[in-house]
Amino acid sequence: MPAEKTTVLMLDEELVFTLRELSRSCDLAAEDLIAMVEEGVLAPRGASPSDWRFPAADLRRVHTALRLQRDLGVNLAGVALALEMLDEMQALRARVRVLERLLD
């Protein structure tokens, strides 16, 4: 059985993608990304798909969403909820680290 391939993404946090660029980078149809925006998985800047700009972090977010769908069979609404909870957990961990440093 072949080992699972792991990809590590090193991105410039100031990098911004258009819908077409993100679609190409994720190897995903633009319609799938639009569905992710409609479900709240992604929140691009801009008024319409042709104006949308996605921060570099959204590339990782899309990959995480796709893994949740593929590996756990989570639907798009569940992906949005799971990502929201993961974001909250990350923010809480950061706050705990700050508090721990203050206590030391």
Contacts in CASP RR format, 6 or more apart in sequence:
PFRMAT RR
TARGET T0000
AUTHOR 0000-0000-0000
METHOD contacts of the structure
MODEL  1
MPAEKTTVLMLDEELVFTLRELSRSCDLAAEDLIAMVEEGVLAPRGASPS
DWRFPAADLRRVHTALRLQRDLGVNLAGVALALEMLDEMQALRARVRVLE
RLLD
7 63 0 8 1.000
9 59 0 8 1.000
9 60 0 8 1.000
9 63 0 8 1.000
11 56 0 8 1.000
11 57 0 8 1.000
11 59 0 8 1.000
11 60 0 8 1.000
12 56 0 8 1.000
13 55 0 8 1.000
13 56 0 8 1.000
13 57 0 8 1.000
14 56 0 8 1.000
15 55 0 8 1.000
15 56 0 8 1.000
16 53 0 8 1.000
16 54 0 8 1.000
16 55 0 8 1.000
16 56 0 8 1.000
17 25 0 8 1.000
17 53 0 8 1.000
17 54 0 8 1.000
17 55 0 8 1.000
17 56 0 8 1.000
17 58 0 8 1.000
17 59 0 8 1.000
18 52 0 8 1.000
18 53 0 8 1.000
18 54 0 8 1.000
19 30 0 8 1.000
19 33 0 8 1.000
19 34 0 8 1.000
19 44 0 8 1.000
19 49 0 8 1.000
19 50 0 8 1.000
19 52 0 8 1.000
19 54 0 8 1.000
20 30 0 8 1.000
22 33 0 8 1.000
22 54 0 8 1.000
22 58 0 8 1.000
22 59 0 8 1.000
22 62 0 8 1.000
23 29 0 8 1.000
23 30 0 8 1.000
23 33 0 8 1.000
25 59 0 8 1.000
26 33 0 8 1.000
26 59 0 8 1.000
26 62 0 8 1.000
26 63 0 8 1.000
26 66 0 8 1.000
28 62 0 8 1.000
28 66 0 8 1.000
30 49 0 8 1.000
33 42 0 8 1.000
33 62 0 8 1.000
34 49 0 8 1.000
35 76 0 8 1.000
36 42 0 8 1.000
36 62 0 8 1.000
36 65 0 8 1.000
36 76 0 8 1.000
36 79 0 8 1.000
37 43 0 8 1.000
37 44 0 8 1.000
37 52 0 8 1.000
39 76 0 8 1.000
39 77 0 8 1.000
39 79 0 8 1.000
39 80 0 8 1.000
40 80 0 8 1.000
41 61 0 8 1.000
41 62 0 8 1.000
41 65 0 8 1.000
41 76 0 8 1.000
41 79 0 8 1.000
41 80 0 8 1.000
41 83 0 8 1.000
42 54 0 8 1.000
42 58 0 8 1.000
42 61 0 8 1.000
42 62 0 8 1.000
44 52 0 8 1.000
44 53 0 8 1.000
44 54 0 8 1.000
44 58 0 8 1.000
45 52 0 8 1.000
45 53 0 8 1.000
46 52 0 8 1.000
46 53 0 8 1.000
61 83 0 8 1.000
64 83 0 8 1.000
64 86 0 8 1.000
65 76 0 8 1.000
65 79 0 8 1.000
65 83 0 8 1.000
68 74 0 8 1.000
68 78 0 8 1.000
68 79 0 8 1.000
68 82 0 8 1.000
68 83 0 8 1.000
69 75 0 8 1.000
69 76 0 8 1.000
69 79 0 8 1.000
74 82 0 8 1.000
END
